[in-house]
């Protein structure tokens, strides 16, 4: 039998890291969803011009 993975409530260091550094996993998920949406639009031929996010 395989042991269950610990739940987030049982990992105080994880909660501490999220408070200190932010939820990187959540941020990556949001960016991935936005990118997927933009690519769907691009493949459908309705995408707008790309926006630059970098500072010059």
PDB file of N, CA, C and O in Angstrom:
ATOM      1  N   UNK A   1       0.840  -1.185   0.000  1.00  0.00           N
ATOM      2  CA  UNK A   1       0.000   0.000   0.000  1.00  0.00           C
ATOM      3  C   UNK A   1       0.885   1.248   0.000  1.00  0.00           C
ATOM      4  O   UNK A   1       1.904   1.300   0.688  1.00  0.00           O
ATOM      5  N   UNK A   2       0.490   2.220  -0.759  1.00  0.00           N
ATOM      6  CA  UNK A   2       1.265   3.451  -0.925  1.00  0.00           C
ATOM      7  C   UNK A   2       0.835   4.488   0.115  1.00  0.00           C
ATOM      8  O   UNK A   2      -0.361   4.734   0.270  1.00  0.00           O
ATOM      9  N   UNK A   3       1.783   5.102   0.828  1.00  0.00           N
ATOM     10  CA  UNK A   3       1.396   6.136   1.806  1.00  0.00           C
ATOM     11  C   UNK A   3       0.873   7.374   1.090  1.00  0.00           C
ATOM     12  O   UNK A   3       1.318   7.713  -0.007  1.00  0.00           O
ATOM     13  N   UNK A   4      -0.081   8.043   1.733  1.00  0.00           N
ATOM     14  CA  UNK A   4      -0.651   9.261   1.157  1.00  0.00           C
ATOM     15  C   UNK A   4       0.331  10.415   1.286  1.00  0.00           C
ATOM     16  O   UNK A   4       1.114  10.477   2.234  1.00  0.00           O
ATOM     17  N   UNK A   5       0.279  11.327   0.324  1.00  0.00           N
ATOM     18  CA  UNK A   5       1.119  12.520   0.383  1.00  0.00           C
ATOM     19  C   UNK A   5       0.604  13.418   1.497  1.00  0.00           C
ATOM     20  O   UNK A   5      -0.603  13.485   1.728  1.00  0.00           O
ATOM     21  N   UNK A   6       1.501  14.109   2.190  1.00  0.00           N
ATOM     22  CA  UNK A   6       1.060  15.019   3.261  1.00  0.00           C
ATOM     23  C   UNK A   6       0.227  16.163   2.695  1.00  0.00           C
ATOM     24  O   UNK A   6       0.493  16.661   1.602  1.00  0.00           O
ATOM     25  N   UNK A   7      -0.765  16.562   3.443  1.00  0.00           N
ATOM     26  CA  UNK A   7      -1.606  17.686   3.030  1.00  0.00           C
ATOM     27  C   UNK A   7      -0.895  18.987   3.333  1.00  0.00           C
ATOM     28  O   UNK A   7       0.014  19.030   4.162  1.00  0.00           O
ATOM     29  N   UNK A   8      -1.314  20.058   2.653  1.00  0.00           N
ATOM     30  CA  UNK A   8      -0.678  21.363   2.829  1.00  0.00           C
ATOM     31  C   UNK A   8      -0.744  21.832   4.278  1.00  0.00           C
ATOM     32  O   UNK A   8       0.197  22.457   4.766  1.00  0.00           O
ATOM     33  N   UNK A   9      -1.854  21.538   4.977  1.00  0.00           N
ATOM     34  CA  UNK A   9      -1.981  21.976   6.369  1.00  0.00           C
ATOM     35  C   UNK A   9      -0.909  21.355   7.253  1.00  0.00           C
ATOM     36  O   UNK A   9      -0.571  21.899   8.304  1.00  0.00           O
ATOM     37  N   UNK A  10      -0.379  20.225   6.828  1.00  0.00           N
ATOM     38  CA  UNK A  10       0.623  19.522   7.613  1.00  0.00           C
ATOM     39  C   UNK A  10       2.044  19.964   7.271  1.00  0.00           C
ATOM     40  O   UNK A  10       3.001  19.419   7.822  1.00  0.00           O
ATOM     41  N   UNK A  11       2.200  20.917   6.392  1.00  0.00           N
ATOM     42  CA  UNK A  11       3.514  21.374   5.961  1.00  0.00           C
ATOM     43  C   UNK A  11       3.699  22.855   6.296  1.00  0.00           C
ATOM     44  O   UNK A  11       3.558  23.707   5.418  1.00  0.00           O
ATOM     45  N   UNK A  12       4.013  23.170   7.561  1.00  0.00           N
ATOM     46  CA  UNK A  12       4.135  24.581   7.935  1.00  0.00           C
ATOM     47  C   UNK A  12       5.206  25.319   7.149  1.00  0.00           C
ATOM     48  O   UNK A  12       5.080  26.523   6.924  1.00  0.00           O
ATOM     49  N   UNK A  13       6.257  24.626   6.729  1.00  0.00           N
ATOM     50  CA  UNK A  13       7.294  25.315   5.966  1.00  0.00           C
ATOM     51  C   UNK A  13       6.751  25.782   4.618  1.00  0.00           C
ATOM     52  O   UNK A  13       7.149  26.836   4.122  1.00  0.00           O
ATOM     53  N   UNK A  14       5.841  25.002   4.021  1.00  0.00           N
ATOM     54  CA  UNK A  14       5.224  25.392   2.751  1.00  0.00           C
ATOM     55  C   UNK A  14       4.413  26.668   2.936  1.00  0.00           C
ATOM     56  O   UNK A  14       4.522  27.595   2.133  1.00  0.00           O
ATOM     57  N   UNK A  15       3.606  26.723   3.980  1.00  0.00           N
ATOM     58  CA  UNK A  15       2.806  27.925   4.261  1.00  0.00           C
ATOM     59  C   UNK A  15       3.715  29.129   4.504  1.00  0.00           C
ATOM     60  O   UNK A  15       3.419  30.236   4.054  1.00  0.00           O
ATOM     61  N   UNK A  16       4.806  28.911   5.208  1.00  0.00           N
ATOM     62  CA  UNK A  16       5.753  29.983   5.492  1.00  0.00           C
ATOM     63  C   UNK A  16       6.384  30.507   4.199  1.00  0.00           C
ATOM     64  O   UNK A  16       6.523  31.717   4.020  1.00  0.00           O
ATOM     65  N   UNK A  17       6.764  29.599   3.305  1.00  0.00           N
ATOM     66  CA  UNK A  17       7.360  30.007   2.035  1.00  0.00           C
ATOM     67  C   UNK A  17       6.373  30.784   1.171  1.00  0.00           C
ATOM     68  O   UNK A  17       6.760  31.739   0.498  1.00  0.00           O
ATOM     69  N   UNK A  18       5.114  30.387   1.183  1.00  0.00           N
ATOM     70  CA  UNK A  18       4.102  31.111   0.409  1.00  0.00           C
ATOM     71  C   UNK A  18       3.955  32.523   0.941  1.00  0.00           C
ATOM     72  O   UNK A  18       3.858  33.475   0.166  1.00  0.00           O
ATOM     73  N   UNK A  19       3.938  32.668   2.268  1.00  0.00           N
ATOM     74  CA  UNK A  19       3.838  34.013   2.855  1.00  0.00           C
ATOM     75  C   UNK A  19       5.050  34.867   2.493  1.00  0.00           C
ATOM     76  O   UNK A  19       4.910  36.058   2.215  1.00  0.00           O
ATOM     77  N   UNK A  20       6.242  34.262   2.495  1.00  0.00           N
ATOM     78  CA  UNK A  20       7.466  35.016   2.232  1.00  0.00           C
ATOM     79  C   UNK A  20       7.690  35.294   0.755  1.00  0.00           C
ATOM     80  O   UNK A  20       8.081  36.398   0.377  1.00  0.00           O
ATOM     81  N   UNK A  21       7.440  34.289  -0.082  1.00  0.00           N
ATOM     82  CA  UNK A  21       7.823  34.378  -1.494  1.00  0.00           C
ATOM     83  C   UNK A  21       6.658  34.459  -2.471  1.00  0.00           C
ATOM     84  O   UNK A  21       6.864  34.737  -3.653  1.00  0.00           O
ATOM     85  N   UNK A  22       5.452  34.223  -2.004  1.00  0.00           N
ATOM     86  CA  UNK A  22       4.303  34.186  -2.897  1.00  0.00           C
ATOM     87  C   UNK A  22       4.070  32.763  -3.386  1.00  0.00           C
ATOM     88  O   UNK A  22       4.936  31.898  -3.246  1.00  0.00           O
ATOM     89  N   UNK A  23       2.911  32.532  -3.952  1.00  0.00           N
ATOM     90  CA  UNK A  23       2.541  31.202  -4.423  1.00  0.00           C
ATOM     91  C   UNK A  23       2.962  31.066  -5.883  1.00  0.00           C
ATOM     92  O   UNK A  23       2.185  31.353  -6.794  1.00  0.00           O
ATOM     93  N   UNK A  24       4.193  30.629  -6.092  1.00  0.00           N
ATOM     94  CA  UNK A  24       4.770  30.531  -7.428  1.00  0.00           C
ATOM     95  C   UNK A  24       4.003  29.532  -8.283  1.00  0.00           C
ATOM     96  O   UNK A  24       3.831  29.753  -9.482  1.00  0.00           O
ATOM     97  N   UNK A  25       3.543  28.447  -7.693  1.00  0.00           N
ATOM     98  CA  UNK A  25       2.789  27.443  -8.440  1.00  0.00           C
ATOM     99  C   UNK A  25       1.495  28.050  -8.978  1.00  0.00           C
ATOM    100  O   UNK A  25       1.140  27.822 -10.134  1.00  0.00           O
ATOM    101  N   UNK A  26       0.796  28.808  -8.162  1.00  0.00           N
ATOM    102  CA  UNK A  26      -0.447  29.468  -8.599  1.00  0.00           C
ATOM    103  C   UNK A  26      -0.158  30.481  -9.698  1.00  0.00           C
ATOM    104  O   UNK A  26      -0.890  30.552 -10.685  1.00  0.00           O
ATOM    105  N   UNK A  27       0.902  31.263  -9.536  1.00  0.00           N
ATOM    106  CA  UNK A  27       1.260  32.257 -10.545  1.00  0.00           C
ATOM    107  C   UNK A  27       1.584  31.587 -11.874  1.00  0.00           C
ATOM    108  O   UNK A  27       1.181  32.080 -12.928  1.00  0.00           O
ATOM    109  N   UNK A  28       2.307  30.469 -11.839  1.00  0.00           N
ATOM    110  CA  UNK A  28       2.645  29.742 -13.060  1.00  0.00           C
ATOM    111  C   UNK A  28       1.392  29.191 -13.724  1.00  0.00           C
ATOM    112  O   UNK A  28       1.291  29.191 -14.951  1.00  0.00           O
ATOM    113  N   UNK A  29       0.432  28.719 -12.924  1.00  0.00           N
ATOM    114  CA  UNK A  29      -0.819  28.201 -13.468  1.00  0.00           C
ATOM    115  C   UNK A  29      -1.581  29.298 -14.204  1.00  0.00           C
ATOM    116  O   UNK A  29      -2.102  29.073 -15.296  1.00  0.00           O
ATOM    117  N   UNK A  30      -1.643  30.488 -13.600  1.00  0.00           N
ATOM    118  CA  UNK A  30      -2.357  31.612 -14.211  1.00  0.00           C
ATOM    119  C   UNK A  30      -1.697  32.012 -15.531  1.00  0.00           C
ATOM    120  O   UNK A  30      -2.387  32.230 -16.527  1.00  0.00           O
ATOM    121  N   UNK A  31      -0.373  32.110 -15.544  1.00  0.00           N
ATOM    122  CA  UNK A  31       0.342  32.482 -16.765  1.00  0.00           C
ATOM    123  C   UNK A  31       0.142  31.416 -17.842  1.00  0.00           C
ATOM    124  O   UNK A  31      -0.031  31.751 -19.013  1.00  0.00           O
ATOM    125  N   UNK A  32       0.165  30.142 -17.461  1.00  0.00           N
ATOM    126  CA  UNK A  32      -0.045  29.064 -18.425  1.00  0.00           C
ATOM    127  C   UNK A  32      -1.442  29.139 -19.031  1.00  0.00           C
ATOM    128  O   UNK A  32      -1.603  28.949 -20.237  1.00  0.00           O
ATOM    129  N   UNK A  33      -2.452  29.415 -18.208  1.00  0.00           N
ATOM    130  CA  UNK A  33      -3.817  29.536 -18.719  1.00  0.00           C
ATOM    131  C   UNK A  33      -3.949  30.729 -19.666  1.00  0.00           C
ATOM    132  O   UNK A  33      -4.611  30.626 -20.699  1.00  0.00           O
ATOM    133  N   UNK A  34      -3.329  31.853 -19.326  1.00  0.00           N
ATOM    134  CA  UNK A  34      -3.373  33.034 -20.196  1.00  0.00           C
ATOM    135  C   UNK A  34      -2.682  32.744 -21.526  1.00  0.00           C
ATOM    136  O   UNK A  34      -3.183  33.125 -22.584  1.00  0.00           O
ATOM    137  N   UNK A  35      -1.545  32.078 -21.473  1.00  0.00           N
ATOM    138  CA  UNK A  35      -0.803  31.727 -22.677  1.00  0.00           C
ATOM    139  C   UNK A  35      -1.607  30.781 -23.550  1.00  0.00           C
ATOM    140  O   UNK A  35      -1.657  30.943 -24.770  1.00  0.00           O
ATOM    141  N   UNK A  36      -2.234  29.796 -22.930  1.00  0.00           N
ATOM    142  CA  UNK A  36      -3.058  28.855 -23.684  1.00  0.00           C
ATOM    143  C   UNK A  36      -4.213  29.588 -24.383  1.00  0.00           C
ATOM    144  O   UNK A  36      -4.529  29.299 -25.537  1.00  0.00           O
ATOM    145  N   UNK A  37      -4.829  30.525 -23.684  1.00  0.00           N
ATOM    146  CA  UNK A  37      -5.920  31.303 -24.275  1.00  0.00           C
ATOM    147  C   UNK A  37      -5.414  32.131 -25.466  1.00  0.00           C
ATOM    148  O   UNK A  37      -6.056  32.172 -26.516  1.00  0.00           O
ATOM    149  N   UNK A  38      -4.272  32.782 -25.296  1.00  0.00           N
ATOM    150  CA  UNK A  38      -3.700  33.591 -26.376  1.00  0.00           C
ATOM    151  C   UNK A  38      -3.354  32.724 -27.582  1.00  0.00           C
ATOM    152  O   UNK A  38      -3.582  33.133 -28.721  1.00  0.00           O
ATOM    153  N   UNK A  39      -2.814  31.548 -27.350  1.00  0.00           N
ATOM    154  CA  UNK A  39      -2.449  30.656 -28.453  1.00  0.00           C
ATOM    155  C   UNK A  39      -3.692  30.126 -29.161  1.00  0.00           C
ATOM    156  O   UNK A  39      -3.678  29.947 -30.379  1.00  0.00           O
ATOM    157  N   UNK A  40      -4.758  29.875 -28.418  1.00  0.00           N
ATOM    158  CA  UNK A  40      -6.024  29.453 -29.035  1.00  0.00           C
ATOM    159  C   UNK A  40      -6.538  30.546 -29.971  1.00  0.00           C
ATOM    160  O   UNK A  40      -6.993  30.267 -31.080  1.00  0.00           O
ATOM    161  N   UNK A  41      -6.460  31.797 -29.506  1.00  0.00           N
ATOM    162  CA  UNK A  41      -6.879  32.917 -30.342  1.00  0.00           C
ATOM    163  C   UNK A  41      -5.983  33.052 -31.574  1.00  0.00           C
ATOM    164  O   UNK A  41      -6.470  33.303 -32.676  1.00  0.00           O
ATOM    165  N   UNK A  42      -4.687  32.888 -31.387  1.00  0.00           N
ATOM    166  CA  UNK A  42      -3.744  32.999 -32.500  1.00  0.00           C
ATOM    167  C   UNK A  42      -4.014  31.918 -33.540  1.00  0.00           C
ATOM    168  O   UNK A  42      -3.998  32.195 -34.740  1.00  0.00           O
ATOM    169  N   UNK A  43      -4.259  30.707 -33.099  1.00  0.00           N
ATOM    170  CA  UNK A  43      -4.533  29.619 -34.035  1.00  0.00           C
ATOM    171  C   UNK A  43      -5.862  29.811 -34.750  1.00  0.00           C
ATOM    172  O   UNK A  43      -6.046  29.328 -35.867  1.00  0.00           O
ATOM    173  N   UNK A  44      -6.788  30.517 -34.109  1.00  0.00           N
ATOM    174  CA  UNK A  44      -8.074  30.801 -34.737  1.00  0.00           C
ATOM    175  C   UNK A  44      -7.995  32.031 -35.654  1.00  0.00           C
ATOM    176  O   UNK A  44      -8.947  32.334 -36.373  1.00  0.00           O
ATOM    177  N   UNK A  45      -6.862  32.734 -35.623  1.00  0.00           N
ATOM    178  CA  UNK A  45      -6.667  33.900 -36.483  1.00  0.00           C
ATOM    179  C   UNK A  45      -7.261  35.177 -35.945  1.00  0.00           C
ATOM    180  O   UNK A  45      -7.475  36.122 -36.705  1.00  0.00           O
ATOM    181  N   UNK A  46      -7.539  35.235 -34.643  1.00  0.00           N
ATOM    182  CA  UNK A  46      -8.127  36.449 -34.075  1.00  0.00           C
ATOM    183  C   UNK A  46      -7.246  37.081 -33.007  1.00  0.00           C
ATOM    184  O   UNK A  46      -7.720  37.908 -32.228  1.00  0.00           O
ATOM    185  N   UNK A  47      -5.992  36.710 -32.958  1.00  0.00           N
ATOM    186  CA  UNK A  47      -5.076  37.237 -31.937  1.00  0.00           C
ATOM    187  C   UNK A  47      -4.688  38.668 -32.267  1.00  0.00           C
ATOM    188  O   UNK A  47      -4.527  39.027 -33.434  1.00  0.00           O
ATOM    189  N   UNK A  48      -4.541  39.478 -31.234  1.00  0.00           N
ATOM    190  CA  UNK A  48      -4.064  40.848 -31.413  1.00  0.00           C
ATOM    191  C   UNK A  48      -2.532  40.835 -31.408  1.00  0.00           C
ATOM    192  O   UNK A  48      -1.907  39.799 -31.179  1.00  0.00           O
ATOM    193  N   UNK A  49      -1.950  41.991 -31.661  1.00  0.00           N
ATOM    194  CA  UNK A  49      -0.491  42.098 -31.655  1.00  0.00           C
ATOM    195  C   UNK A  49       0.042  41.781 -30.257  1.00  0.00           C
ATOM    196  O   UNK A  49      -0.576  42.146 -29.257  1.00  0.00           O
ATOM    197  N   UNK A  50       1.182  41.104 -30.188  1.00  0.00           N
ATOM    198  CA  UNK A  50       1.749  40.763 -28.872  1.00  0.00           C
ATOM    199  C   UNK A  50       2.097  42.020 -28.083  1.00  0.00           C
ATOM    200  O   UNK A  50       2.503  43.030 -28.658  1.00  0.00           O
ATOM    201  N   UNK A  51       1.938  41.953 -26.767  1.00  0.00           N
ATOM    202  CA  UNK A  51       2.256  43.069 -25.892  1.00  0.00           C
ATOM    203  C   UNK A  51       3.585  42.803 -25.213  1.00  0.00           C
ATOM    204  O   UNK A  51       3.840  41.692 -24.748  1.00  0.00           O
ATOM    205  N   UNK A  52       4.431  43.815 -25.156  1.00  0.00           N
ATOM    206  CA  UNK A  52       5.720  43.654 -24.474  1.00  0.00           C
ATOM    207  C   UNK A  52       5.548  43.950 -23.001  1.00  0.00           C
ATOM    208  O   UNK A  52       4.903  44.928 -22.623  1.00  0.00           O
ATOM    209  N   UNK A  53       6.131  43.095 -22.168  1.00  0.00           N
ATOM    210  CA  UNK A  53       6.027  43.284 -20.725  1.00  0.00           C
ATOM    211  C   UNK A  53       7.346  43.724 -20.113  1.00  0.00           C
ATOM    212  O   UNK A  53       7.372  44.132 -18.952  1.00  0.00           O
ATOM    213  N   UNK A  54       8.431  43.655 -20.854  1.00  0.00           N
ATOM    214  CA  UNK A  54       9.736  44.015 -20.310  1.00  0.00           C
ATOM    215  C   UNK A  54       9.931  45.518 -20.243  1.00  0.00           C
ATOM    216  O   UNK A  54       9.427  46.268 -21.079  1.00  0.00           O
ATOM    217  N   UNK A  55      10.673  45.939 -19.230  1.00  0.00           N
ATOM    218  CA  UNK A  55      10.982  47.378 -19.084  1.00  0.00           C
ATOM    219  C   UNK A  55      12.197  47.708 -19.930  1.00  0.00           C
ATOM    220  O   UNK A  55      13.124  46.905 -20.032  1.00  0.00           O
ATOM    221  N   UNK A  56      12.197  48.881 -20.534  1.00  0.00           N
ATOM    222  CA  UNK A  56      13.327  49.294 -21.365  1.00  0.00           C
ATOM    223  C   UNK A  56      14.151  50.332 -20.673  1.00  0.00           C
ATOM    224  O   UNK A  56      15.147  50.799 -21.225  1.00  0.00           O
TER     225      UNK A  56
END
